[in-house]
């Protein structure tokens, strides 16, 4: 990236979109809408505003072809949402299960003093729902990492 003065910098440390390859777009959209998310579909792609980034659902075969990689199903990736309380972890997991998620690990105390559980969406994407007392959230849900030094 070129900045004023012609200096070339490396890649900025940020993520703009996370795209999940899905087997059945209507089923995937319905699942996320049952979680309470609201999105919009444009050209067989569903976009959800998710704080300062977007979560995108797109056909797994199309995503693989676009990226020039084989369609091997969900990769080794975990999406995570931090929440404000232990009770909220339980509530989100219950909502996800009612929406059709499979709970892969019920909520429990964590090694870092928090509380977390996991579910998979209908396409096998893994989600962690966590309360972490060391990662406070702003009113708008923005997470700012603490200084670990």
N, C-alpha and C positions, 0 to 999 in steps of 0.2 A: 504494500500500500504506500502511495506517495503522499507525503504531507507537505504543507506549505514550505517552500524553500527547496523542494525537490528531494528531500530525504526519504529514503525507503525504510519503512518499519516492518517488523514481523506482523504476524496475525494478532489482531486484538483479542484479549482474553474475555470473550463473551460468547454466548450462544443466542442465536436469533430464533431458530425453529428446531423442534424435535419432531421428526416424521416417523410415525409407526407404520410399517407395512402390515396391512390387514388382509385376511382371506376373503372377507365378506363386508364390504363398505357399509351397506345399510345396517347390518347387525352391529358392527363396531360403533357406528354413530348412535344407534339406539341405546347401546350399553352406556356410553359416556353421557348421553342425555338423561338416562335413568339415574346417573350419579348426580345430576343437577347441573351439568355443564350445558352451555348454549353455544352452538357453533353455526357456521354457514357453509353450504356446499357450493363449490364452484368447479365445474368441469371434472366431476367424479373425484373430487378432493374435498375433505371436510377440514375446516380451520376453526380452532378454538383459541381465543385470546386467553393466555395463561400468565397473568402478571405482565412482566416485561418481555415475555417471549410468546411464541405460539406453538401449540401442539397440533400436529397435522396428521390426519388419517388418509392413507392412500393405498391403493391396491398393492399387495406385496409383490406380485409379478411385475407391475409397472415400476415400482421403486427399484427392484433389483435390476431390471433392464436399463433404467435411467442411470443407475450408478455403475453399470458394467460389471456386476457381480452375479454369481449364481443365486437363485432363490432357494435358500436353505432354511427358511422359517425364521422365527425370532432369534436375534443374536444374543450375546452375553451382555445384557444391559439391564439395569434396574432404574426405574424412574422413582423419584421420592417426593413426597409432600410432607413438609414439617407443619405441625399444628401447634396450638397454644397450650393444650392440656392433655393429660392422660385420658380423660373422659372423651375428648374429641377424637383421639385415636380409635377408641372403641366404637364411637358413633360412625366414623367414616368407614371403618371395616364392616360394620353392620349394613350400612347403606350400599356398599360395594357388593356384599353378598346378596342382598335383595335384588340388586341390579343384574345379577348373573355372574359375578366374580367367583372364583374359587379361592378360599382362604388357604394359603399355603403354610402360613405360620401365624397362629393366633397371637394377639398382642401379649407382650411380656416385658419384664424389666430388661434393660440392656446393660452391657459391660460399661458403658459411659455414663450411667446414672439416669438414663432416659427410659422411654417406654415405646415399643414399636411392634408392628405386625406387618404381614405381607399378604398380598393377593395377586392373582393373575387375571387379566382381562380375557375375553373370549378367544383372543388370538395368542395367548400365552405370554404377553408382555407382563413383566413383573413390576409391581408397585410396592413401595415401602411407605407406610404411614407412620410418622414418628413424632414424638414429643422429645425434644432435646433441650434441657435447661441451659446448655452452653451456647445454643444458637437462637437467641431471641429473635422474634419476628416484629417488624414494624406493623403499624395499623393496617397497611395495605397488603400484608403478607410477605413483604420482601425480607429475605434472609440476608444478613450480613455476617460473613465469617468473622470470628474473633481473631485477635492477634495471638498466634500460637507461640510467638517467640518468648 
